[in-house]
Amino acid sequence: MTKFEKSLLLVLTEEIILQLRSRIAEIEELHPRESALGIATFQERLWRIEELLNAVKKDSDLSL
């Protein structure tokens, strides 16, 4: 994978993280109690993506 491809992948991943955070906030505002399991699931997915992103950044020495 080229440096450009890695950079593109990182930017896309960061955008996905932002979208997930936004969606979590929307869910919390609409149904804070009823959707606790949904929120937890979204947060777990978000944390896993963030962990992978951080690992890729460390491995490739790319910080965007």
C-alpha positions in Angstrom: 0.0 0.0 0.0 1.4 3.4 -1.0 1.7 6.3 1.4 -1.1 8.1 -0.5 -3.4 5.0 -0.1 -2.7 4.8 3.6 -3.4 8.6 4.0 -6.7 8.2 2.1 -7.7 5.2 4.2 -6.9 7.1 7.4 -8.9 10.1 6.3 -11.9 7.9 5.5 -11.6 6.1 8.8 -11.5 9.4 10.7 -14.7 10.5 8.8 -16.4 7.3 9.8 -15.5 7.9 13.4 -17.0 11.4 13.3 -20.2 10.0 11.7 -20.5 7.3 14.4 -20.0 9.9 17.2 -22.6 12.1 15.7 -25.0 9.1 15.4 -24.4 8.2 19.1 -25.3 11.7 20.1 -28.5 11.6 18.1 -29.5 8.3 19.6 -28.8 9.6 23.1 -31.0 12.6 22.6 -33.9 10.7 21.1 -34.2 7.8 23.5 -31.6 7.9 26.3 -33.0 5.0 28.4 -34.6 2.8 25.8 -31.6 2.7 23.5 -28.8 2.1 26.1 -27.9 -1.2 24.4 -27.8 0.4 21.0 -25.6 3.2 22.3 -23.2 0.7 24.0 -23.0 -1.3 20.7 -22.2 1.8 18.7 -19.6 3.0 21.3 -17.9 -0.4 21.2 -17.7 -0.3 17.4 -16.3 3.2 17.6 -13.7 2.3 20.1 -12.5 -0.7 18.0 -12.2 1.5 14.9 -10.3 4.2 16.9 -7.9 1.5 18.3 -7.3 0.2 14.8 -6.8 3.7 13.5 -4.3 4.5 16.2 -2.4 1.3 15.6 -2.1 2.1 11.9 -1.0 5.6 12.6 1.7 4.4 14.9 2.8 1.7 12.5 3.0 4.0 9.4 4.1 7.2 11.2 1.2 9.1 9.6 -0.5 11.7 11.7 -3.4 13.6 10.0 
